[in-house]
Amino acid sequence: MAQDKNPERRNHSPAMAKNEKQRARRSLHLLSKLLEKCKDLKHNFAIQYDLASQYYSDAKYYYEKGDYFTSFGCSDYAYGLLDAILLVKEHQYFPEPVVGAIILDDKNRVFLMRSHKWHGMYCIPGGHIELGENIEHAVIREIKEETNLDIYGLKHVITHEFIHDPVFWKKKHFIMFDFLCRARNPGKVRLNEEGEGYIWMDFKKALKSKKIEPYTMKALKAAVNML
């Protein structure tokens, strides 16, 4: 049986293998957290995020096979893609299309939620249109995600622009598509992390409120004749 002529490598190989395993396992753990952190940015960086997710899957596959070196390499590629996303997330290069919903219950009360993004003022729920998604589907999806409400009877109310207005927590340029609709299940509101509270407010009272952010107020006024 041939002897290893490099005693230093022979003595340290088990330790090196153990270190590789630990490094690969730690990298996978941190990568899963980073993927979750970047999840909200997926709509703007779909290709990069999907590639990073694939590399994460590959890294897990090779880790389970005991190929810790390749596993770590896959994680490293994913980190590079996610780091690029995080690097540019604060820099907006194009206007972002977003949707909002003026939701009414059977008493014609309007659903309003408080959000830290609007400095604690009331707003209508909504969010970004995802790549490949039509506008009405985006409204239905966003409202379900943010409020648990099932909506129907969508009617376009107004399209307006939001350009670097300090009433929002970040410097953004949005193209806003707001719709009027009704809730099938107004008693089953369940807010996600976007909302800090909500109210069903009489529509006429809402039009006089000083606690509603200006872009929601503009949409409410535009919807008056559609009730």
N, C-alpha and C positions, 0 to 999 in steps of 0.2 A: 504494500500500500504506500503510495507516494506521500511524503510529508510536505506540509506547507513550509516553504522556505522563508516565509515572512512571519516570524513569531508575533510581531506587534499586531499584524492584521488578524492572526489567529486568536490572540488573547482578547481583542476588542470587538470582534465580529458580533458576538451575542449582545453585547452592550449597545453596539451601533444599531442592531436590528430592533432592540427594545426602544431605543430613542426614536428611530424612524416610525415605529408604530405609535408612540405617544404623540409625536409631531403630527402625524397624519390624522389621528383621532381628534386632537385639539383643533387642527385646521378645519375639520369637518364640522365640529361644534360651533366654531366662530362663524363659519361660512353660512350655516343655517340661520343664525341670528342676523347676519348681514343681508341675506336674501329677504328675510321678513322686513327688515328696515327699509329696503328698497322697493317693497311690493307696491306702495302707493305711487311710485314713479313709473310703473310698468307701462302705463298708457302712452308715455312719451318716449320710452326706450324699450319698446317691445322686443326688438331683435337682440339687443345686448342682454336684456334680462332673461330671455328664453335660452340664449346660448349659455349664460352663467348657470341657469337651472340644469341644463343638460350636462355641463361639466360637473356640477354637484352630484348628479345621478351617477356619472361615470366614476367620480371619486369614491362614492359609497360602494359601488360595484367592486372596484379594485381593492378597496380596504377589506371587504368581506372575503376576497380571494387571497388575501395576505400579501398583495403587492403594494406595500405601503409607500414606496418611492413613487410609483405611477399615480397612486391615490393623491399624494401630496401635490404632484405636478398638475393634476386636473384641478385641484382646489386653487392652486396658484393662478391658473388661467382664469378661473371664475372670479377670483379677487380682482384681477386686473380689469375685467369688464365692469364689475360693480363699483370699483374705485372711480372709473371714468364717469359712470352715472352720477355718483355723489359729487364729483368735481364740478359738473356742469349744472347740477340741479338748481342752484341759486341763480343761474343765468338763463334768462328766457330769450330765445332767438326768434320765435314766431308767436303771434297771438294764439291763445288756447281756446278752443270751442267748449263751452260749458252749458249745461241745461239746469233749469229750475222749475219747480212745480208750485203753483198756487192751488192748494188742496182744500176742498170744501167738504164739510160733513152734511148730514141731512137737514141741518138747521141753518145752512149757509154760513157757518162759522169757518174761518180760515185757520189753517194750521201754521203756526209760527214757532220757530225754535231759536234758542239763544246759542251763540257760538263765540268762542274765544277769537276766531278768525275775524269776526266783525266787532271786536272789542266789547263783547257782552251784549250787543244789540240783537234784536230779533230779526230773523231772516227767513226766507223760504228755503227748504232743503233742495239739494241738487248736487251736481258734480260734473266731472269730465266725461266727454264722449270718448269711448275707447276706439282704438283702431279697428276698422271694419264693422263698426256698430252704427245702426241708423239712429236718428235723433230720438224718436219716440221710444225705442227700446232702451236707450240710455236713461231717459226720464224714469221709466218704470223700474229699471234695475237700481238706479241710484236711490230712489225713494224707498224701495224695499230694503236696501242695505242700510240706509240711515235711520229709517223710522219704523220699519216692519209693516208699513201700510201698503195695501194693494189698491192701486188706482185704476180708474177707467174714464172713458169719455174725454180724452185729451184734445184740447183746442189751443192752437198757437195764439199767444197773446201779444208778444212783443219780442223784437230782437234789438238789443242795444249793446253798446260797447262800454267796457270798463278799462280805463287806461291810467295806470299808476296812481290810483286814488288812495290817499292815506287812510281812508275809512276801513281798508282791508289790512290785514296784518303783514302782508308781503307786497313788494312792488311787482305788480302783475298787469298783463294786458289780456283781458278776456273778451271773447265775443259771446254774449249771453242770449240763449234761446229759452224764453219762459213760457210755460203752458198752464192753462187752467184745466182742472180735473176734479174728480170726486173720489172719496175713499170708500171702499167696500167695508172696511173693518176699522172705523174710527176709534173704537174702544180698545184696540190692541196695539197701541203705540209702544215701541221699544226702541229707544235711541241707542245708536252706537257711540263710539268715542267722539264723533263730530259734534254731538249736541250736549249742551249743559243744562237743558231744561226746555219745556215746550208749553204751549197754551193753544187752546181753540178759542179764537177771539171773534166776536161779532164783527162782520165785515165793515160796517159803517164806523164802528169804534176804531178799527184798525186804521182806517183812512185818516183819523185824527191823532193817532198815537205819535208820541215823540221818541218812542223806544224802538222804532223800526229803522233799519239801515236804509239809506236813500234809494238803492237800486231795487230793493224789494218794494218800497213805497211806489216807485215809478211803475213797476209791474202791476201792483194792486190798482192803481188809478187807471191803467190801461185796460184792466179787466172789468171795470164797473159796468160797462154797457153790454157785457157778455153774460152776466148773471141771469 
